Amino acid sequence: MSELPEPDRAILLFEEKWGSRLTGPKEVAILSTFGWHAARYQQRLHSIIGKPAAAAEMPELVKRLQRLQERRTAARAAREIGS
């Protein structure tokens, strides 16, 4: 099993902290923490949660994020079908 790279771990730790400890607009926190706009951050996050190393290191968080991603994808598909 490969180890999760530090930049990927930092993103997962940010997600873990965001729900309980961080306040304010998430987009602002992402920009100040990582220097990325929210779209780029989301691309990286979605890539990370698909990695086996992420699931091995932080299984509960990764599963929660995958469920959220699946719900958003399903909602988007439903909107497109209804259009």
N, C-alpha and C positions, 0 to 999 in steps of 0.2 A: 504494500500500500504506500502511495506517495504522500508526503507531508504537504499540508496546505501552505502555500507561499504567504509570507507576512502581509503583503498588500491585500490579499484575499481575506485573511484572518481579520485584518483591521476593518474591512467592510462588514463582515459578519458581526464583529463586536459592536460596531456602530449600530447595526440593526437591532441587536440584542438590547442595547442601552436605550435606544430611541423610544421604545414603548413605555418605559418606566421612569426614566430619569431626565431625559432631555426635553426642553420646552422650546416654543417658538416654531416658526415655519421650518419644516424639514428641508426644503430647498436651500434655505439660507445656511443651515447647518452643514449640508452636504458641500456647498460651495466653499465655506470657510474651512471645513475639515480636509476635504480632498482636492479642492480647486477645480471641481467638475460641475457642470450643469446637471440637473436632475436626470435628463434623458441618458446621458453618458453613464451616470451612476447606476441607473436601472439596467442598462445593458450589461454592465460589469456584474451586478448582483445576480441577474438571471443566468449569466454564464457560470458564476461561482456555485450557485445552488444545484447545478447539474453535475458537479464534480464529486466523484466518490470520496475524495479526501475531505471535502466539506461535510458530507453526510456522516463520515466516520468521526470527525472531530466535534461537530456540534449537531448531533442528529435531531434533537427536538426543534431547534431553531430552523434548520434546513427544511424539515418536514412542514413546519408552519408556513414558511415562506413559499414552499412549493404549492401548498394548498391555496394560499392567497393568489399565486400566479395562475393556478388552474381556474379559480373562480373568476378572475378578471378576464381570462381568455374565453371562458364560456359566456360571460356577460357580453363581451365584445362580439362574439359570434352570433348571439341571440339578437343583438341590436342590428347587425348587418343583415340577418335573415328578415327581420321585421321592417327594414327600410324599403 
